[in-house]
Every structure is written in C-alpha cells, then in structure tokens.
Amino acid sequence: MASIVLKQGREKSLLRRHPWVFSGAIAEVKGDPQAGETVEVVTSKGDFIARGAYSPHSQITVRIWMFDPNEEVSASFFLARLEQALHFRQSFMDIHPDSAGRLVYAESDGLPGIIVDRYSDFLVCQFLTAGAEYWRQEIVDQLRALMPLKGIYERSDPDMRTKEGLTPRSGLLTGQMPPDLVMIQEGPCRFWVDIQRGQKTGFYLDQRENRAFVAAYSRGTEVLNCFAYSGAFGIRALNGGAIRVTNVDSSSAALDLAKRNGVLNGFGDRTMENIEGDVFHVLRSFRDSSRQFDLIILDPPKFADSRSQLERASRGYKDINLLAFKLLRPGGLLFTFSCSGAMPTDLFQKIVADAALDAEREAQIIRFLAQAPDHPTGLHFPEGRYLKGLVCRVR
C-alpha cells in the first residue's frame, strides 16, 4: 500500500479525527497510487494515522476512510458503514412507502464523497470524489442488496467532480429507469420530483423540517416564497392555512412543476401565484409598488463556493434580506437561509441584522434553523453543517 507522509506537525487535525488531508500538508508520496486507491497516512516519523482515498487532482489529496489500523478498506467495510447509516435513519425517518430522505451523507456518515437519497421506490446516488468513484460498483451492489427497490439512478453531475479530475455523469445504475416524475409524501403533502433533471438529486430534502415550521406559522397569512423551485415551501404553507402564496423563481420549468404540485395537493390559481423572473428584480418591483406580505421565505442557491467568494456573497445576502424586510407587514415573519457552507453562521446573522438596520425595521430572532437530521454533522467535521437559517419577526 502506498503511503502519504505528512510534514512535521501537520497531523494535528487528523489526530482530532478531521477526515481531510490537504496537499500543502504532504511531505512525500511513497509508491505510485492511482486516483481513488487506498493509501496510508503517516506522520513525519512514520507512525500510522489513518487510511484514505488518494485524489491527486484535488487540493484535498486524501479523504479518510478510517483511523483504526486494524480496519481495512474492503467490501465488508462499505457494507458495515452503509448498514450503520441506514439503521440510524430508521429510528426517526418517516416509513411511508412514498417517503423521501437522505440515507448516506458523505463524511458525516464516514463515507466521503458518497450521497444516497431515497425517493419512494428509487435511490439516487452521487459519487463525488476519486475514492467514491473507485468503489462505485461495490457500493451500488451493496445498496441493491440492502434496499431492494425498483431502481438506482446516478446524479454525479455537480461541479465538485471536476475538482477531483472526474467528468460529470448521470444515468441508470441498476433496475428500472425512474419515470419522468416520482411522487413522494412529506408530512400531509405530496410532491412530484424530477430525479433525472431536477436540482440537487431532485428535491431539497434538507429543508423538510423547516417546511414544517413554515406550515406551523402560516395560518391566515399571505406568503412570498422566493427561489421557490418546485413550490414545496409554499405548498406546506397553504396546507398550514395560508390564504395565498406567491412563488418566485427564474426557471419556468421549476414553476410548472410548482403548479403541478399545487394541483396535486388541491391548491389552484386562486391560492397560488407563480412569477417567473429574477428574484432581486421582482422584489424591487414589489417594493416600488408597496406590495407587502405576512411571511417571506428566502431560500437562495449557494452564493459562495469558497471563502474567497464571501465578500460578493455577503452583498447578495444583504441585498435580498434588506428587500424582504421592507416587504414585511408589522408582526411579519422572515424565514431566511444560506446553504453556502463557506458562510459562517455568525457572519450570516450579522448580515441579516445589518439588512434589518438598513431597512429601518426592528426585528427579533425567534428560531434558529438548520438541515434535517438525516443530514447529520460529524462533531469532527463541522463542514458538514452547511445550511443555516433564521426566523425573524419584525415589529
């Protein structure tokens, strides 16, 4: 087995069980490992620290599989990790036949680069790193045995693969090809999901509990759902008693799906308005026409992929939250989110506070929000917590 020798003193994060080795921490690569192959990570004195997957094209050169010297990377290793992940989720996830949720969440489940989501009778996988790609077929075989559903589909199309020297890929892995739309159940509502072409793996599973919170605060309100995608926040709001929901998104295809989801749940044009356009521009037009709402949801796409983009991202978050504060009626609620992992939680709160100040609104935080528990955060891997949210009430 090839080995990665660290520079002196660069093992501290690994000793704290953080699962990444950056290229700048490496003194020497002994042997000739290929992309995805297992390597041992050792100190400058040659002491064993961990085993992981080698990725020569990435700044994260090794992603750790295990820290136990007696454990080997093998089929039985992946079987054990997958069983642990599935068993954990069975303790709290909805067991409805049409339920949806994340079954494997990469580093947080000890399986770097591997994402597995369930949508009713289908699994959707992402293999995002060199190590995940190397063991791809073994993982698919294990999943097929553990969860004999109708089919397993691959959505390994995020940009992260290019940083690993991998090309994007999607398509059927095994079993039946999923239909154009798969129906799932979330709480009292149903949704059509496009797992072949939709955003992420088809649906924002990480917002499941936050949609329930929106429903709980929606009775009697007029709701503005920004970056609405397929309308899930708005439909949960209507189910919770909202009078009317306005969805805004730049994608006509997403809004068509939102309309279909509305009809699926018994909500038509009388209660749900869909506006196609740039959210920033639409909100400015609402401000200029003095249109107001009781509850506003801001769930924008990732504004920052890295810390180098934080300044630009901060301006975007500031602008969109300032507009939202101006559109809220007294006593109104703002559900505002950032899914940018590079955005620190305290900085996001400061940005929202500054937005309220510039909007000349007094506000208070009544709840802090995060991703659903099927997207856990490893204590030694804080990067696993990417979604942060605030519920703010204006006076």
KEGURO-218442 format. One record per residue (C-alpha): residue number from 1; x negated, y negated, z negated. Coordinates in steps of 0.02 Angstrom, whole numbers, padded with zeros to 5 digits. Example, Ala and Ser with C-alpha at 12.3 -4.5 7.8 and 13.67 -1.06 7.14 Angstrom:
KEGURO-218442
@pos->1	X->-00615	Y->00225	Z->-00390 $
@pos->2	X->-00684	Y->00053	Z->-00357 $
end
This chain:
KEGURO-218442
@pos->1	X->00000	Y->00000	Z->00000 $
@pos->2	X->-00066	Y->-00172	Z->00046 $
@pos->3	X->-00085	Y->-00298	Z->-00094 $
@pos->4	X->-00068	Y->-00484	Z->-00118 $
@pos->5	X->-00200	Y->-00559	Z->-00231 $
@pos->6	X->-00146	Y->-00719	Z->-00317 $
@pos->7	X->-00255	Y->-00868	Z->-00351 $
@pos->8	X->-00312	Y->-00884	Z->-00531 $
@pos->9	X->-00172	Y->-00948	Z->-00643 $
@pos->10	X->-00037	Y->-00935	Z->-00509 $
@pos->11	X->00053	Y->-00787	Z->-00587 $
@pos->12	X->00147	Y->-00888	Z->-00718 $
@pos->13	X->00313	Y->-00897	Z->-00626 $
@pos->14	X->00307	Y->-00711	Z->-00588 $
@pos->15	X->00275	Y->-00671	Z->-00770 $
@pos->16	X->00438	Y->-00765	Z->-00803 $
@pos->17	X->00519	Y->-00648	Z->-00675 $
@pos->18	X->00546	Y->-00777	Z->-00538 $
@pos->19	X->00559	Y->-00674	Z->-00378 $
@pos->20	X->00463	Y->-00782	Z->-00254 $
@pos->21	X->00279	Y->-00794	Z->-00207 $
@pos->22	X->00236	Y->-00947	Z->-00104 $
@pos->23	X->00097	Y->-00947	Z->00024 $
@pos->24	X->-00002	Y->-01077	Z->-00074 $
@pos->25	X->-00017	Y->-00959	Z->-00223 $
@pos->26	X->-00105	Y->-00822	Z->-00123 $
@pos->27	X->-00293	Y->-00800	Z->-00126 $
@pos->28	X->-00304	Y->-00646	Z->-00015 $
@pos->29	X->-00202	Y->-00518	Z->00080 $
@pos->30	X->-00283	Y->-00346	Z->00065 $
@pos->31	X->-00234	Y->-00224	Z->00202 $
@pos->32	X->-00129	Y->-00258	Z->00356 $
@pos->33	X->00053	Y->-00264	Z->00300 $
@pos->34	X->00187	Y->-00289	Z->00432 $
@pos->35	X->00336	Y->-00403	Z->00410 $
@pos->36	X->00458	Y->-00329	Z->00284 $
@pos->37	X->00340	Y->-00195	Z->00219 $
@pos->38	X->00317	Y->-00172	Z->00033 $
@pos->39	X->00162	Y->-00248	Z->-00046 $
@pos->40	X->00096	Y->-00252	Z->-00223 $
@pos->41	X->00066	Y->-00421	Z->-00302 $
@pos->42	X->-00084	Y->-00427	Z->-00419 $
@pos->43	X->-00174	Y->-00558	Z->-00521 $
@pos->44	X->-00345	Y->-00625	Z->-00475 $
@pos->45	X->-00414	Y->-00489	Z->-00591 $
@pos->46	X->-00317	Y->-00353	Z->-00500 $
@pos->47	X->-00181	Y->-00324	Z->-00631 $
@pos->48	X->-00013	Y->-00266	Z->-00566 $
@pos->49	X->00131	Y->-00391	Z->-00574 $
@pos->50	X->00265	Y->-00337	Z->-00450 $
@pos->51	X->00313	Y->-00258	Z->-00284 $
@pos->52	X->00400	Y->-00354	Z->-00148 $
@pos->53	X->00433	Y->-00378	Z->00037 $
@pos->54	X->00299	Y->-00462	Z->00141 $
@pos->55	X->00352	Y->-00605	Z->00255 $
@pos->56	X->00202	Y->-00680	Z->00347 $
@pos->57	X->00305	Y->-00812	Z->00440 $
@pos->58	X->00388	Y->-00889	Z->00287 $
@pos->59	X->00324	Y->-01009	Z->00155 $
@pos->60	X->00398	Y->-00882	Z->00033 $
@pos->61	X->00273	Y->-00748	Z->00081 $
@pos->62	X->00334	Y->-00615	Z->-00041 $
@pos->63	X->00508	Y->-00588	Z->-00111 $
@pos->64	X->00503	Y->-00472	Z->-00261 $
@pos->65	X->00600	Y->-00309	Z->-00266 $
@pos->66	X->00543	Y->-00253	Z->-00440 $
@pos->67	X->00424	Y->-00291	Z->-00584 $
@pos->68	X->00416	Y->-00113	Z->-00653 $
@pos->69	X->00256	Y->-00024	Z->-00597 $
@pos->70	X->00344	Y->00144	Z->-00614 $
@pos->71	X->00480	Y->00097	Z->-00490 $
@pos->72	X->00462	Y->00122	Z->-00302 $
@pos->73	X->00549	Y->00039	Z->-00156 $
@pos->74	X->00649	Y->00182	Z->-00080 $
@pos->75	X->00824	Y->00237	Z->-00032 $
@pos->76	X->00863	Y->00279	Z->-00213 $
@pos->77	X->00807	Y->00105	Z->-00266 $
@pos->78	X->00933	Y->00022	Z->-00148 $
@pos->79	X->01069	Y->00143	Z->-00198 $
@pos->80	X->01044	Y->00100	Z->-00382 $
@pos->81	X->01044	Y->-00088	Z->-00352 $
@pos->82	X->01199	Y->-00080	Z->-00243 $
@pos->83	X->01291	Y->00027	Z->-00370 $
@pos->84	X->01246	Y->-00097	Z->-00508 $
@pos->85	X->01312	Y->-00243	Z->-00406 $
@pos->86	X->01475	Y->-00155	Z->-00363 $
@pos->87	X->01504	Y->-00093	Z->-00541 $
@pos->88	X->01481	Y->-00269	Z->-00612 $
@pos->89	X->01611	Y->-00342	Z->-00495 $
@pos->90	X->01737	Y->-00205	Z->-00525 $
@pos->91	X->01751	Y->-00267	Z->-00704 $
@pos->92	X->01832	Y->-00433	Z->-00654 $
@pos->93	X->01873	Y->-00443	Z->-00469 $
@pos->94	X->02049	Y->-00427	Z->-00400 $
@pos->95	X->02083	Y->-00247	Z->-00350 $
@pos->96	X->02221	Y->-00291	Z->-00224 $
@pos->97	X->02193	Y->-00191	Z->-00063 $
@pos->98	X->02180	Y->-00354	Z->00036 $
@pos->99	X->02065	Y->-00441	Z->-00089 $
@pos->100	X->01904	Y->-00529	Z->-00041 $
@pos->101	X->01744	Y->-00566	Z->-00135 $
@pos->102	X->01555	Y->-00561	Z->-00136 $
@pos->103	X->01487	Y->-00389	Z->-00180 $
@pos->104	X->01300	Y->-00425	Z->-00165 $
@pos->105	X->01219	Y->-00595	Z->-00192 $
@pos->106	X->01036	Y->-00580	Z->-00142 $
@pos->107	X->00906	Y->-00621	Z->-00276 $
@pos->108	X->01038	Y->-00636	Z->-00411 $
@pos->109	X->01076	Y->-00451	Z->-00387 $
@pos->110	X->00893	Y->-00402	Z->-00367 $
@pos->111	X->00912	Y->-00385	Z->-00178 $
@pos->112	X->00828	Y->-00537	Z->-00097 $
@pos->113	X->00898	Y->-00588	Z->00071 $
@pos->114	X->01047	Y->-00469	Z->00065 $
@pos->115	X->01226	Y->-00534	Z->00063 $
@pos->116	X->01378	Y->-00419	Z->00065 $
@pos->117	X->01556	Y->-00488	Z->00067 $
@pos->118	X->01718	Y->-00391	Z->00070 $
@pos->119	X->01871	Y->-00446	Z->00168 $
@pos->120	X->02011	Y->-00319	Z->00143 $
@pos->121	X->01957	Y->-00162	Z->00238 $
@pos->122	X->01795	Y->-00235	Z->00308 $
@pos->123	X->01623	Y->-00278	Z->00242 $
@pos->124	X->01521	Y->-00421	Z->00313 $
@pos->125	X->01332	Y->-00415	Z->00288 $
@pos->126	X->01192	Y->-00540	Z->00308 $
@pos->127	X->01010	Y->-00485	Z->00317 $
@pos->128	X->00918	Y->-00649	Z->00298 $
@pos->129	X->00737	Y->-00604	Z->00258 $
@pos->130	X->00600	Y->-00492	Z->00327 $
@pos->131	X->00622	Y->-00367	Z->00186 $
@pos->132	X->00810	Y->-00359	Z->00208 $
@pos->133	X->00785	Y->-00333	Z->00395 $
@pos->134	X->00658	Y->-00195	Z->00365 $
@pos->135	X->00779	Y->-00096	Z->00257 $
@pos->136	X->00936	Y->-00146	Z->00354 $
@pos->137	X->00989	Y->00026	Z->00415 $
@pos->138	X->00960	Y->00108	Z->00245 $
@pos->139	X->01068	Y->-00024	Z->00161 $
@pos->140	X->01207	Y->-00004	Z->00290 $
@pos->141	X->01205	Y->00185	Z->00263 $
@pos->142	X->01216	Y->00163	Z->00075 $
@pos->143	X->01360	Y->00039	Z->00090 $
@pos->144	X->01455	Y->00154	Z->00207 $
@pos->145	X->01441	Y->00294	Z->00078 $
@pos->146	X->01484	Y->00185	Z->-00072 $
@pos->147	X->01630	Y->00093	Z->00010 $
@pos->148	X->01710	Y->00195	Z->00149 $
@pos->149	X->01811	Y->00053	Z->00226 $
@pos->150	X->01862	Y->00028	Z->00408 $
@pos->151	X->01703	Y->-00056	Z->00465 $
@pos->152	X->01545	Y->-00156	Z->00426 $
@pos->153	X->01508	Y->-00313	Z->00527 $
@pos->154	X->01346	Y->-00413	Z->00530 $
@pos->155	X->01335	Y->-00603	Z->00522 $
@pos->156	X->01147	Y->-00627	Z->00511 $
@pos->157	X->01160	Y->-00793	Z->00602 $
@pos->158	X->01104	Y->-00928	Z->00476 $
@pos->159	X->00951	Y->-01036	Z->00513 $
@pos->160	X->00861	Y->-00953	Z->00367 $
@pos->161	X->00817	Y->-00805	Z->00480 $
@pos->162	X->00714	Y->-00914	Z->00596 $
@pos->163	X->00605	Y->-00966	Z->00449 $
@pos->164	X->00570	Y->-00781	Z->00422 $
@pos->165	X->00519	Y->-00755	Z->00603 $
@pos->166	X->00684	Y->-00666	Z->00641 $
@pos->167	X->00811	Y->-00702	Z->00777 $
@pos->168	X->00995	Y->-00730	Z->00732 $
@pos->169	X->01107	Y->-00579	Z->00757 $
@pos->170	X->01289	Y->-00533	Z->00736 $
@pos->171	X->01397	Y->-00385	Z->00786 $
@pos->172	X->01472	Y->-00222	Z->00730 $
@pos->173	X->01359	Y->-00112	Z->00622 $
@pos->174	X->01471	Y->00038	Z->00595 $
@pos->175	X->01654	Y->00091	Z->00601 $
@pos->176	X->01794	Y->-00008	Z->00681 $
@pos->177	X->01775	Y->-00179	Z->00759 $
@pos->178	X->01868	Y->-00304	Z->00649 $
@pos->179	X->02018	Y->-00391	Z->00728 $
@pos->180	X->02007	Y->-00574	Z->00777 $
@pos->181	X->02085	Y->-00619	Z->00610 $
@pos->182	X->02085	Y->-00518	Z->00448 $
@pos->183	X->02216	Y->-00557	Z->00316 $
@pos->184	X->02160	Y->-00571	Z->00135 $
@pos->185	X->02251	Y->-00604	Z->-00029 $
@pos->186	X->02190	Y->-00735	Z->-00153 $
@pos->187	X->02299	Y->-00754	Z->-00306 $
@pos->188	X->02477	Y->-00787	Z->-00246 $
@pos->189	X->02420	Y->-00842	Z->-00072 $
@pos->190	X->02368	Y->-00755	Z->00087 $
@pos->191	X->02242	Y->-00814	Z->00216 $
@pos->192	X->02187	Y->-00770	Z->00391 $
@pos->193	X->01997	Y->-00753	Z->00400 $
@pos->194	X->01890	Y->-00755	Z->00558 $
@pos->195	X->01743	Y->-00648	Z->00504 $
@pos->196	X->01668	Y->-00642	Z->00678 $
@pos->197	X->01656	Y->-00829	Z->00712 $
@pos->198	X->01705	Y->-00920	Z->00553 $
@pos->199	X->01593	Y->-01022	Z->00440 $
@pos->200	X->01477	Y->-00926	Z->00323 $
@pos->201	X->01546	Y->-00748	Z->00329 $
@pos->202	X->01720	Y->-00813	Z->00370 $
@pos->203	X->01784	Y->-00892	Z->00209 $
@pos->204	X->01721	Y->-00994	Z->00062 $
@pos->205	X->01731	Y->-00855	Z->-00066 $
@pos->206	X->01627	Y->-00956	Z->-00191 $
@pos->207	X->01770	Y->-01081	Z->-00214 $
@pos->208	X->01901	Y->-00953	Z->-00266 $
@pos->209	X->01915	Y->-01007	Z->-00449 $
@pos->210	X->01902	Y->-01191	Z->-00405 $
@pos->211	X->02050	Y->-01173	Z->-00287 $
@pos->212	X->02147	Y->-01102	Z->-00434 $
@pos->213	X->02100	Y->-01256	Z->-00537 $
@pos->214	X->02164	Y->-01368	Z->-00396 $
@pos->215	X->02329	Y->-01273	Z->-00397 $
@pos->216	X->02346	Y->-01298	Z->-00584 $
@pos->217	X->02332	Y->-01488	Z->-00567 $
@pos->218	X->02436	Y->-01509	Z->-00408 $
@pos->219	X->02617	Y->-01512	Z->-00463 $
@pos->220	X->02706	Y->-01666	Z->-00395 $
@pos->221	X->02552	Y->-01736	Z->-00309 $
@pos->222	X->02506	Y->-01798	Z->-00136 $
@pos->223	X->02341	Y->-01713	Z->-00092 $
@pos->224	X->02199	Y->-01758	Z->00027 $
@pos->225	X->02092	Y->-01607	Z->00072 $
@pos->226	X->01930	Y->-01664	Z->00156 $
@pos->227	X->01816	Y->-01547	Z->00256 $
@pos->228	X->01967	Y->-01434	Z->00249 $
@pos->229	X->01905	Y->-01291	Z->00360 $
@pos->230	X->02047	Y->-01162	Z->00362 $
@pos->231	X->02150	Y->-01256	Z->00233 $
@pos->232	X->02128	Y->-01145	Z->00080 $
@pos->233	X->02117	Y->-01285	Z->-00049 $
@pos->234	X->02270	Y->-01370	Z->00024 $
@pos->235	X->02374	Y->-01212	Z->00028 $
@pos->236	X->02332	Y->-01170	Z->-00152 $
@pos->237	X->02384	Y->-01349	Z->-00196 $
@pos->238	X->02551	Y->-01329	Z->-00107 $
@pos->239	X->02578	Y->-01163	Z->-00194 $
@pos->240	X->02542	Y->-01253	Z->-00358 $
@pos->241	X->02681	Y->-01379	Z->-00324 $
@pos->242	X->02601	Y->-01518	Z->-00221 $
@pos->243	X->02727	Y->-01623	Z->-00124 $
@pos->244	X->02617	Y->-01645	Z->00030 $
@pos->245	X->02440	Y->-01603	Z->00087 $
@pos->246	X->02336	Y->-01693	Z->00218 $
@pos->247	X->02193	Y->-01587	Z->00287 $
@pos->248	X->02048	Y->-01674	Z->00374 $
@pos->249	X->01914	Y->-01582	Z->00473 $
@pos->250	X->01808	Y->-01614	Z->00628 $
@pos->251	X->01849	Y->-01443	Z->00702 $
@pos->252	X->02010	Y->-01417	Z->00798 $
@pos->253	X->01987	Y->-01228	Z->00786 $
@pos->254	X->01975	Y->-01239	Z->00596 $
@pos->255	X->02132	Y->-01345	Z->00586 $
@pos->256	X->02225	Y->-01224	Z->00700 $
@pos->257	X->02181	Y->-01087	Z->00576 $
@pos->258	X->02235	Y->-01200	Z->00432 $
@pos->259	X->02404	Y->-01222	Z->00517 $
@pos->260	X->02421	Y->-01033	Z->00538 $
@pos->261	X->02377	Y->-01009	Z->00355 $
@pos->262	X->02509	Y->-01136	Z->00308 $
@pos->263	X->02642	Y->-01042	Z->00406 $
@pos->264	X->02583	Y->-00877	Z->00330 $
@pos->265	X->02620	Y->-00948	Z->00158 $
@pos->266	X->02784	Y->-01032	Z->00203 $
@pos->267	X->02720	Y->-01211	Z->00225 $
@pos->268	X->02754	Y->-01305	Z->00386 $
@pos->269	X->02729	Y->-01478	Z->00460 $
@pos->270	X->02844	Y->-01558	Z->00333 $
@pos->271	X->02723	Y->-01521	Z->00191 $
@pos->272	X->02554	Y->-01507	Z->00281 $
@pos->273	X->02474	Y->-01635	Z->00396 $
@pos->274	X->02315	Y->-01591	Z->00492 $
@pos->275	X->02200	Y->-01729	Z->00554 $
@pos->276	X->02053	Y->-01692	Z->00669 $
@pos->277	X->01909	Y->-01814	Z->00651 $
@pos->278	X->01751	Y->-01865	Z->00561 $
@pos->279	X->01796	Y->-01867	Z->00376 $
@pos->280	X->01696	Y->-02026	Z->00342 $
@pos->281	X->01788	Y->-02118	Z->00482 $
@pos->282	X->01959	Y->-02052	Z->00433 $
@pos->283	X->01935	Y->-02103	Z->00251 $
@pos->284	X->01883	Y->-02278	Z->00303 $
@pos->285	X->02041	Y->-02292	Z->00407 $
@pos->286	X->02144	Y->-02237	Z->00256 $
@pos->287	X->02056	Y->-02369	Z->00150 $
@pos->288	X->02089	Y->-02504	Z->00279 $
@pos->289	X->02274	Y->-02457	Z->00288 $
@pos->290	X->02289	Y->-02447	Z->00097 $
@pos->291	X->02342	Y->-02266	Z->00100 $
@pos->292	X->02324	Y->-02179	Z->-00069 $
@pos->293	X->02332	Y->-02005	Z->-00144 $
@pos->294	X->02354	Y->-01923	Z->-00314 $
@pos->295	X->02223	Y->-01787	Z->-00289 $
@pos->296	X->02074	Y->-01783	Z->-00170 $
@pos->297	X->01959	Y->-01636	Z->-00132 $
@pos->298	X->01785	Y->-01666	Z->-00061 $
@pos->299	X->01701	Y->-01503	Z->-00009 $
@pos->300	X->01574	Y->-01558	Z->00122 $
@pos->301	X->01448	Y->-01447	Z->00210 $
@pos->302	X->01269	Y->-01441	Z->00148 $
@pos->303	X->01194	Y->-01616	Z->00161 $
@pos->304	X->01017	Y->-01564	Z->00108 $
@pos->305	X->00922	Y->-01405	Z->00156 $
@pos->306	X->00767	Y->-01459	Z->00058 $
@pos->307	X->00709	Y->-01588	Z->-00068 $
@pos->308	X->00634	Y->-01690	Z->00074 $
@pos->309	X->00812	Y->-01724	Z->00133 $
@pos->310	X->00881	Y->-01776	Z->-00037 $
@pos->311	X->00873	Y->-01964	Z->-00006 $
@pos->312	X->00977	Y->-01952	Z->00152 $
@pos->313	X->01095	Y->-01827	Z->00071 $
@pos->314	X->01118	Y->-01940	Z->-00080 $
@pos->315	X->01176	Y->-02082	Z->00032 $
@pos->316	X->01304	Y->-01966	Z->00112 $
@pos->317	X->01372	Y->-01906	Z->-00055 $
@pos->318	X->01378	Y->-02084	Z->-00120 $
@pos->319	X->01474	Y->-02147	Z->00031 $
@pos->320	X->01603	Y->-02008	Z->00034 $
@pos->321	X->01637	Y->-02016	Z->-00153 $
@pos->322	X->01650	Y->-02205	Z->-00152 $
@pos->323	X->01783	Y->-02195	Z->-00017 $
@pos->324	X->01876	Y->-02061	Z->-00114 $
@pos->325	X->01879	Y->-02164	Z->-00274 $
@pos->326	X->01954	Y->-02309	Z->-00177 $
@pos->327	X->02093	Y->-02197	Z->-00110 $
@pos->328	X->02150	Y->-02128	Z->-00279 $
@pos->329	X->02303	Y->-02193	Z->-00368 $
@pos->330	X->02285	Y->-02235	Z->-00554 $
@pos->331	X->02277	Y->-02071	Z->-00650 $
@pos->332	X->02225	Y->-01978	Z->-00492 $
@pos->333	X->02100	Y->-01835	Z->-00486 $
@pos->334	X->01946	Y->-01810	Z->-00380 $
@pos->335	X->01878	Y->-01635	Z->-00354 $
@pos->336	X->01705	Y->-01667	Z->-00282 $
@pos->337	X->01574	Y->-01537	Z->-00235 $
@pos->338	X->01397	Y->-01515	Z->-00173 $
@pos->339	X->01342	Y->-01348	Z->-00101 $
@pos->340	X->01165	Y->-01410	Z->-00070 $
@pos->341	X->01050	Y->-01302	Z->-00176 $
@pos->342	X->00916	Y->-01437	Z->-00166 $
@pos->343	X->01032	Y->-01563	Z->-00251 $
@pos->344	X->01003	Y->-01563	Z->-00441 $
@pos->345	X->01160	Y->-01560	Z->-00546 $
@pos->346	X->01113	Y->-01715	Z->-00646 $
@pos->347	X->01074	Y->-01813	Z->-00487 $
@pos->348	X->01241	Y->-01764	Z->-00411 $
@pos->349	X->01331	Y->-01826	Z->-00567 $
@pos->350	X->01235	Y->-01989	Z->-00559 $
@pos->351	X->01281	Y->-02013	Z->-00376 $
@pos->352	X->01466	Y->-01988	Z->-00414 $
@pos->353	X->01453	Y->-02108	Z->-00562 $
@pos->354	X->01371	Y->-02240	Z->-00453 $
@pos->355	X->01507	Y->-02215	Z->-00322 $
@pos->356	X->01642	Y->-02247	Z->-00453 $
@pos->357	X->01549	Y->-02402	Z->-00512 $
@pos->358	X->01536	Y->-02474	Z->-00336 $
@pos->359	X->01720	Y->-02432	Z->-00306 $
@pos->360	X->01761	Y->-02529	Z->-00466 $
@pos->361	X->01851	Y->-02380	Z->-00541 $
@pos->362	X->01842	Y->-02317	Z->-00719 $
@pos->363	X->01832	Y->-02128	Z->-00721 $
@pos->364	X->01801	Y->-01982	Z->-00836 $
@pos->365	X->01742	Y->-01804	Z->-00804 $
@pos->366	X->01873	Y->-01680	Z->-00862 $
@pos->367	X->01792	Y->-01521	Z->-00797 $
@pos->368	X->01626	Y->-01458	Z->-00728 $
@pos->369	X->01642	Y->-01330	Z->-00587 $
@pos->370	X->01527	Y->-01200	Z->-00510 $
@pos->371	X->01532	Y->-01049	Z->-00395 $
@pos->372	X->01641	Y->-00899	Z->-00435 $
@pos->373	X->01567	Y->-00762	Z->-00547 $
@pos->374	X->01545	Y->-00643	Z->-00400 $
@pos->375	X->01405	Y->-00767	Z->-00353 $
@pos->376	X->01306	Y->-00749	Z->-00516 $
@pos->377	X->01147	Y->-00845	Z->-00556 $
@pos->378	X->00999	Y->-00746	Z->-00620 $
@pos->379	X->00928	Y->-00826	Z->-00777 $
@pos->380	X->00755	Y->-00817	Z->-00699 $
@pos->381	X->00816	Y->-00880	Z->-00530 $
@pos->382	X->00901	Y->-01049	Z->-00553 $
@pos->383	X->00901	Y->-01074	Z->-00364 $
@pos->384	X->01047	Y->-00952	Z->-00361 $
@pos->385	X->01158	Y->-01090	Z->-00429 $
@pos->386	X->01191	Y->-01198	Z->-00277 $
@pos->387	X->01374	Y->-01252	Z->-00296 $
@pos->388	X->01411	Y->-01389	Z->-00419 $
@pos->389	X->01572	Y->-01485	Z->-00440 $
@pos->390	X->01657	Y->-01616	Z->-00547 $
@pos->391	X->01839	Y->-01652	Z->-00582 $
@pos->392	X->01852	Y->-01839	Z->-00613 $
@pos->393	X->02007	Y->-01932	Z->-00671 $
@pos->394	X->02022	Y->-02116	Z->-00630 $
@pos->395	X->02109	Y->-02233	Z->-00747 $
end
